[in-house]
Amino acid sequence: MDRLIQALGLDVRILIAQFVNFSILVLVLWRFAYRPILNMLEERRKKIEKGVADAQAAETRLQTTMEESKEIISQARKESGLIIEEAKKKAEGRYQEIVDKAQDDIQKQTDKEKEAIVQEKNRLMNDVKKEISSLLIVSLEKFLQEKMDNESDKKIIEKIVKDLA
């Protein structure tokens, strides 16, 4: 092997020195360049992974929130529909109560007016009867004063007057 080294023109001392220098260079580069760069790349990779995981978590939360908001909106629409329906029913019931009360009031007023008319009619009829009775009495008295001689005619007249009154 010595011959091979001499045939190639290699100096073993220089070769060993270059090997030692190369090893020192690799150790220095490894210690001060590669390791910090690898550490920095590892930290960057972790940050990117964390960012991706956070983005996925945020997207999941966003989807969940969107679904919840849709559900809440749907529930609110249902509740508002029920409230509106209930309000309509109450309004219809109140409307019917008002209409019924108005009809009752009109019927009561009509009945009162009819009763007042009947009472007025009866009063007028009584007044007319009294007036006719008094006119008849006066007429009969004049007529019978000339004709009245006995007691029976007087009783008949009084009976007629009582019947008319």
C-alpha atoms as an extended CHARMM CRD file, in Angstrom:
* protein
*
       165  EXT
         1         1  MET       CA              0.0000000000        0.0000000000        0.0000000000  PROA      1               0.0000000000
         2         2  ASP       CA              2.9430000000        2.2020000000        0.4820000000  PROA      2               0.0000000000
         3         3  ARG       CA              3.7040000000        1.7880000000       -3.1190000000  PROA      3               0.0000000000
         4         4  LEU       CA              0.2900000000        2.7590000000       -4.1360000000  PROA      4               0.0000000000
         5         5  ILE       CA              0.4900000000        5.9140000000       -2.0840000000  PROA      5               0.0000000000
         6         6  GLN       CA              3.9030000000        6.7660000000       -3.5640000000  PROA      6               0.0000000000
         7         7  ALA       CA              2.7100000000        5.9670000000       -7.0670000000  PROA      7               0.0000000000
         8         8  LEU       CA             -0.1710000000        8.3680000000       -6.6320000000  PROA      8               0.0000000000
         9         9  GLY       CA              2.0920000000       10.9680000000       -5.1490000000  PROA      9               0.0000000000
        10        10  LEU       CA              0.2970000000       11.2620000000       -1.9060000000  PROA      10              0.0000000000
        11        11  ASP       CA              1.9450000000       12.3830000000        1.2450000000  PROA      11              0.0000000000
        12        12  VAL       CA              0.4980000000       10.5330000000        4.2440000000  PROA      12              0.0000000000
        13        13  ARG       CA              1.2360000000       13.3520000000        6.6220000000  PROA      13              0.0000000000
        14        14  ILE       CA             -0.6350000000       15.8480000000        4.4500000000  PROA      14              0.0000000000
        15        15  LEU       CA             -3.4440000000       13.3450000000        3.9840000000  PROA      15              0.0000000000
        16        16  ILE       CA             -3.7580000000       12.8810000000        7.7480000000  PROA      16              0.0000000000
        17        17  ALA       CA             -3.5670000000       16.6530000000        8.2840000000  PROA      17              0.0000000000
        18        18  GLN       CA             -6.2870000000       17.2040000000        5.6870000000  PROA      18              0.0000000000
        19        19  PHE       CA             -8.3940000000       14.5030000000        7.3000000000  PROA      19              0.0000000000
        20        20  VAL       CA             -7.9470000000       16.1290000000       10.7320000000  PROA      20              0.0000000000
        21        21  ASN       CA             -8.7120000000       19.5820000000        9.2530000000  PROA      21              0.0000000000
        22        22  PHE       CA            -11.7940000000       18.2290000000        7.4740000000  PROA      22              0.0000000000
        23        23  SER       CA            -12.9840000000       16.5510000000       10.6870000000  PROA      23              0.0000000000
        24        24  ILE       CA            -12.4710000000       19.7820000000       12.6540000000  PROA      24              0.0000000000
        25        25  LEU       CA            -14.3210000000       21.7340000000        9.9300000000  PROA      25              0.0000000000
        26        26  VAL       CA            -17.2170000000       19.2660000000       10.0030000000  PROA      26              0.0000000000
        27        27  LEU       CA            -17.3760000000       19.4480000000       13.8160000000  PROA      27              0.0000000000
        28        28  VAL       CA            -17.2590000000       23.2620000000       13.7950000000  PROA      28              0.0000000000
        29        29  LEU       CA            -19.8650000000       23.4910000000       11.0410000000  PROA      29              0.0000000000
        30        30  TRP       CA            -21.9900000000       20.9010000000       12.8000000000  PROA      30              0.0000000000
        31        31  ARG       CA            -21.7270000000       22.7230000000       16.1070000000  PROA      31              0.0000000000
        32        32  PHE       CA            -22.1520000000       26.3240000000       14.9250000000  PROA      32              0.0000000000
        33        33  ALA       CA            -24.0020000000       26.1140000000       11.6010000000  PROA      33              0.0000000000
        34        34  TYR       CA            -25.8880000000       22.8980000000       10.9790000000  PROA      34              0.0000000000
        35        35  ARG       CA            -27.2180000000       22.3540000000       14.4890000000  PROA      35              0.0000000000
        36        36  PRO       CA            -28.6290000000       25.9270000000       14.8770000000  PROA      36              0.0000000000
        37        37  ILE       CA            -30.0560000000       25.7440000000       11.3560000000  PROA      37              0.0000000000
        38        38  LEU       CA            -31.6040000000       22.3420000000       12.0600000000  PROA      38              0.0000000000
        39        39  ASN       CA            -32.9440000000       23.5920000000       15.4080000000  PROA      39              0.0000000000
        40        40  MET       CA            -34.3700000000       26.6640000000       13.6860000000  PROA      40              0.0000000000
        41        41  LEU       CA            -35.9450000000       24.4900000000       10.9660000000  PROA      41              0.0000000000
        42        42  GLU       CA            -37.3900000000       22.1710000000       13.6220000000  PROA      42              0.0000000000
        43        43  GLU       CA            -38.8620000000       25.1420000000       15.5190000000  PROA      43              0.0000000000
        44        44  ARG       CA            -40.2810000000       26.5180000000       12.2640000000  PROA      44              0.0000000000
        45        45  ARG       CA            -41.7740000000       23.1120000000       11.4220000000  PROA      45              0.0000000000
        46        46  LYS       CA            -43.3740000000       22.9500000000       14.8900000000  PROA      46              0.0000000000
        47        47  LYS       CA            -44.7630000000       26.4870000000       14.5000000000  PROA      47              0.0000000000
        48        48  ILE       CA            -46.1860000000       25.6060000000       11.0910000000  PROA      48              0.0000000000
        49        49  GLU       CA            -47.7240000000       22.4010000000       12.4690000000  PROA      49              0.0000000000
        50        50  LYS       CA            -49.1590000000       24.3660000000       15.3980000000  PROA      50              0.0000000000
        51        51  GLY       CA            -50.4960000000       27.0060000000       12.9970000000  PROA      51              0.0000000000
        52        52  VAL       CA            -52.1030000000       24.3290000000       10.8200000000  PROA      52              0.0000000000
        53        53  ALA       CA            -53.5820000000       22.6250000000       13.8970000000  PROA      53              0.0000000000
        54        54  ASP       CA            -54.8650000000       25.9800000000       15.1910000000  PROA      54              0.0000000000
        55        55  ALA       CA            -56.3360000000       26.7650000000       11.7670000000  PROA      55              0.0000000000
        56        56  GLN       CA            -58.0600000000       23.3850000000       11.6860000000  PROA      56              0.0000000000
        57        57  ALA       CA            -59.3700000000       23.9150000000       15.2120000000  PROA      57              0.0000000000
        58        58  ALA       CA            -60.5700000000       27.3980000000       14.2640000000  PROA      58              0.0000000000
        59        59  GLU       CA            -62.2590000000       26.0080000000       11.1600000000  PROA      59              0.0000000000
        60        60  THR       CA            -63.9190000000       23.3170000000       13.2670000000  PROA      60              0.0000000000
        61        61  ARG       CA            -65.0770000000       25.9320000000       15.7890000000  PROA      61              0.0000000000
        62        62  LEU       CA            -66.3170000000       28.0910000000       12.9100000000  PROA      62              0.0000000000
        63        63  GLN       CA            -68.2920000000       25.1910000000       11.4560000000  PROA      63              0.0000000000
        64        64  THR       CA            -69.7190000000       24.3740000000       14.8820000000  PROA      64              0.0000000000
        65        65  THR       CA            -70.5870000000       28.0150000000       15.4740000000  PROA      65              0.0000000000
        66        66  MET       CA            -72.2190000000       28.2810000000       12.0500000000  PROA      66              0.0000000000
        67        67  GLU       CA            -74.3010000000       25.1740000000       12.7310000000  PROA      67              0.0000000000
        68        68  GLU       CA            -75.2820000000       26.5000000000       16.1580000000  PROA      68              0.0000000000
        69        69  SER       CA            -76.2060000000       29.8850000000       14.7050000000  PROA      69              0.0000000000
        70        70  LYS       CA            -78.3170000000       28.2030000000       12.0140000000  PROA      70              0.0000000000
        71        71  GLU       CA            -80.0110000000       26.1410000000       14.7040000000  PROA      71              0.0000000000
        72        72  ILE       CA            -80.5830000000       29.2160000000       16.8620000000  PROA      72              0.0000000000
        73        73  ILE       CA            -82.0000000000       31.1340000000       13.8900000000  PROA      73              0.0000000000
        74        74  SER       CA            -84.2390000000       28.1990000000       13.0200000000  PROA      74              0.0000000000
        75        75  GLN       CA            -85.4290000000       27.9600000000       16.6230000000  PROA      75              0.0000000000
        76        76  ALA       CA            -86.0100000000       31.7200000000       16.7460000000  PROA      76              0.0000000000
        77        77  ARG       CA            -88.0780000000       31.5240000000       13.5570000000  PROA      77              0.0000000000
        78        78  LYS       CA            -90.1530000000       28.7100000000       15.0060000000  PROA      78              0.0000000000
        79        79  GLU       CA            -90.6880000000       30.6210000000       18.2460000000  PROA      79              0.0000000000
        80        80  SER       CA            -91.5590000000       33.8290000000       16.4190000000  PROA      80              0.0000000000
        81        81  GLY       CA            -94.0310000000       31.8840000000       14.2750000000  PROA      81              0.0000000000
        82        82  LEU       CA            -95.6250000000       30.4490000000       17.4080000000  PROA      82              0.0000000000
        83        83  ILE       CA            -95.7560000000       33.8780000000       19.0280000000  PROA      83              0.0000000000
        84        84  ILE       CA            -97.3390000000       35.3860000000       15.9200000000  PROA      84              0.0000000000
        85        85  GLU       CA            -99.8540000000       32.5420000000       15.7230000000  PROA      85              0.0000000000
        86        86  GLU       CA           -100.7120000000       32.9540000000       19.4020000000  PROA      86              0.0000000000
        87        87  ALA       CA           -101.0880000000       36.7100000000       18.9620000000  PROA      87              0.0000000000
        88        88  LYS       CA           -103.4060000000       36.1300000000       15.9890000000  PROA      88              0.0000000000
        89        89  LYS       CA           -105.5220000000       33.7260000000       18.0280000000  PROA      89              0.0000000000
        90        90  LYS       CA           -105.7080000000       36.1930000000       20.9050000000  PROA      90              0.0000000000
        91        91  ALA       CA           -106.5860000000       39.0160000000       18.5200000000  PROA      91              0.0000000000
        92        92  GLU       CA           -109.2970000000       36.9130000000       16.8800000000  PROA      92              0.0000000000
        93        93  GLY       CA           -110.6680000000       35.9670000000       20.2980000000  PROA      93              0.0000000000
        94        94  ARG       CA           -110.6120000000       39.5840000000       21.4360000000  PROA      94              0.0000000000
        95        95  TYR       CA           -112.2380000000       40.6670000000       18.1620000000  PROA      95              0.0000000000
        96        96  GLN       CA           -114.9910000000       38.0940000000       18.6630000000  PROA      96              0.0000000000
        97        97  GLU       CA           -115.4840000000       39.2520000000       22.2680000000  PROA      97              0.0000000000
        98        98  ILE       CA           -115.8000000000       42.8590000000       21.1150000000  PROA      98              0.0000000000
        99        99  VAL       CA           -118.2370000000       41.9070000000       18.3480000000  PROA      99              0.0000000000
       100       100  ASP       CA           -120.3200000000       39.7970000000       20.7510000000  PROA      100             0.0000000000
       101       101  LYS       CA           -120.3650000000       42.5820000000       23.3340000000  PROA      101             0.0000000000
       102       102  ALA       CA           -121.3610000000       45.1260000000       20.6910000000  PROA      102             0.0000000000
       103       103  GLN       CA           -124.1560000000       42.8460000000       19.4860000000  PROA      103             0.0000000000
       104       104  ASP       CA           -125.3190000000       42.3280000000       23.0750000000  PROA      104             0.0000000000
       105       105  ASP       CA           -125.2560000000       46.0830000000       23.6920000000  PROA      105             0.0000000000
       106       106  ILE       CA           -127.2090000000       46.7000000000       20.4880000000  PROA      106             0.0000000000
       107       107  GLN       CA           -129.7170000000       44.0040000000       21.4450000000  PROA      107             0.0000000000
       108       108  LYS       CA           -130.1090000000       45.4470000000       24.9560000000  PROA      108             0.0000000000
       109       109  GLN       CA           -130.5390000000       48.9580000000       23.5610000000  PROA      109             0.0000000000
       110       110  THR       CA           -133.0830000000       47.6810000000       21.0150000000  PROA      110             0.0000000000
       111       111  ASP       CA           -134.9660000000       45.8400000000       23.7590000000  PROA      111             0.0000000000
       112       112  LYS       CA           -134.9400000000       48.9800000000       25.9270000000  PROA      112             0.0000000000
       113       113  GLU       CA           -136.2300000000       51.0690000000       23.0470000000  PROA      113             0.0000000000
       114       114  LYS       CA           -138.9470000000       48.5110000000       22.2710000000  PROA      114             0.0000000000
       115       115  GLU       CA           -139.9280000000       48.4370000000       25.9400000000  PROA      115             0.0000000000
       116       116  ALA       CA           -139.9890000000       52.2380000000       26.0230000000  PROA      116             0.0000000000
       117       117  ILE       CA           -142.1540000000       52.2830000000       22.8830000000  PROA      117             0.0000000000
       118       118  VAL       CA           -144.5200000000       49.6910000000       24.3700000000  PROA      118             0.0000000000
       119       119  GLN       CA           -144.7290000000       51.6630000000       27.6190000000  PROA      119             0.0000000000
       120       120  GLU       CA           -145.3240000000       54.9050000000       25.7120000000  PROA      120             0.0000000000
       121       121  LYS       CA           -147.9760000000       53.1780000000       23.5970000000  PROA      121             0.0000000000
       122       122  ASN       CA           -149.6680000000       51.8120000000       26.7240000000  PROA      122             0.0000000000
       123       123  ARG       CA           -149.5200000000       55.2240000000       28.3850000000  PROA      123             0.0000000000
       124       124  LEU       CA           -150.9780000000       56.8830000000       25.3100000000  PROA      124             0.0000000000
       125       125  MET       CA           -153.6700000000       54.2080000000       25.0490000000  PROA      125             0.0000000000
       126       126  ASN       CA           -154.5310000000       54.7390000000       28.7110000000  PROA      126             0.0000000000
       127       127  ASP       CA           -154.6070000000       58.5010000000       28.1640000000  PROA      127             0.0000000000
       128       128  VAL       CA           -156.8180000000       58.0510000000       25.1060000000  PROA      128             0.0000000000
       129       129  LYS       CA           -159.0870000000       55.6650000000       27.0310000000  PROA      129             0.0000000000
       130       130  LYS       CA           -159.3300000000       58.1500000000       29.8910000000  PROA      130             0.0000000000
       131       131  GLU       CA           -160.0260000000       60.9670000000       27.4680000000  PROA      131             0.0000000000
       132       132  ILE       CA           -162.6270000000       58.9370000000       25.6090000000  PROA      132             0.0000000000
       133       133  SER       CA           -164.1210000000       57.8310000000       28.9150000000  PROA      133             0.0000000000
       134       134  SER       CA           -164.3720000000       61.3520000000       30.1740000000  PROA      134             0.0000000000
       135       135  LEU       CA           -165.8340000000       62.5410000000       26.8580000000  PROA      135             0.0000000000
       136       136  LEU       CA           -168.2560000000       59.6470000000       26.8800000000  PROA      136             0.0000000000
       137       137  ILE       CA           -169.2120000000       60.3620000000       30.4730000000  PROA      137             0.0000000000
       138       138  VAL       CA           -169.7850000000       64.0060000000       29.7120000000  PROA      138             0.0000000000
       139       139  SER       CA           -171.7730000000       63.1100000000       26.6070000000  PROA      139             0.0000000000
       140       140  LEU       CA           -173.7820000000       60.4870000000       28.4100000000  PROA      140             0.0000000000
       141       141  GLU       CA           -174.4080000000       62.7820000000       31.3280000000  PROA      141             0.0000000000
       142       142  LYS       CA           -175.7770000000       65.4310000000       29.0180000000  PROA      142             0.0000000000
       143       143  PHE       CA           -177.7880000000       62.8970000000       27.1050000000  PROA      143             0.0000000000
       144       144  LEU       CA           -179.0460000000       61.1230000000       30.1710000000  PROA      144             0.0000000000
       145       145  GLN       CA           -179.8010000000       64.1680000000       32.2510000000  PROA      145             0.0000000000
       146       146  GLU       CA           -182.7670000000       64.6740000000       30.1400000000  PROA      146             0.0000000000
       147       147  LYS       CA           -183.7010000000       61.0120000000       30.1550000000  PROA      147             0.0000000000
       148       148  MET       CA           -182.6470000000       59.8260000000       33.5520000000  PROA      148             0.0000000000
       149       149  ASP       CA           -185.4900000000       59.2820000000       35.8010000000  PROA      149             0.0000000000
       150       150  ASN       CA           -184.7820000000       56.2120000000       37.6360000000  PROA      150             0.0000000000
       151       151  GLU       CA           -182.0090000000       54.6550000000       39.6230000000  PROA      151             0.0000000000
       152       152  SER       CA           -181.2900000000       51.7120000000       37.2650000000  PROA      152             0.0000000000
       153       153  ASP       CA           -180.1860000000       53.9680000000       34.4590000000  PROA      153             0.0000000000
       154       154  LYS       CA           -177.7110000000       55.5810000000       36.8180000000  PROA      154             0.0000000000
       155       155  LYS       CA           -176.2580000000       52.1800000000       37.8170000000  PROA      155             0.0000000000
       156       156  ILE       CA           -175.8880000000       51.1910000000       34.1800000000  PROA      156             0.0000000000
       157       157  ILE       CA           -173.9930000000       54.3990000000       33.4260000000  PROA      157             0.0000000000
       158       158  GLU       CA           -171.6720000000       53.9150000000       36.3790000000  PROA      158             0.0000000000
       159       159  LYS       CA           -170.9950000000       50.3370000000       35.2920000000  PROA      159             0.0000000000
       160       160  ILE       CA           -170.1730000000       51.4610000000       31.7470000000  PROA      160             0.0000000000
       161       161  VAL       CA           -167.8560000000       54.1570000000       33.0910000000  PROA      161             0.0000000000
       162       162  LYS       CA           -166.0570000000       51.6420000000       35.3200000000  PROA      162             0.0000000000
       163       163  ASP       CA           -165.6360000000       49.2260000000       32.4140000000  PROA      163             0.0000000000
       164       164  LEU       CA           -164.1770000000       51.9470000000       30.2310000000  PROA      164             0.0000000000
       165       165  ALA       CA           -161.8020000000       53.1700000000       32.8780000000  PROA      165             0.0000000000
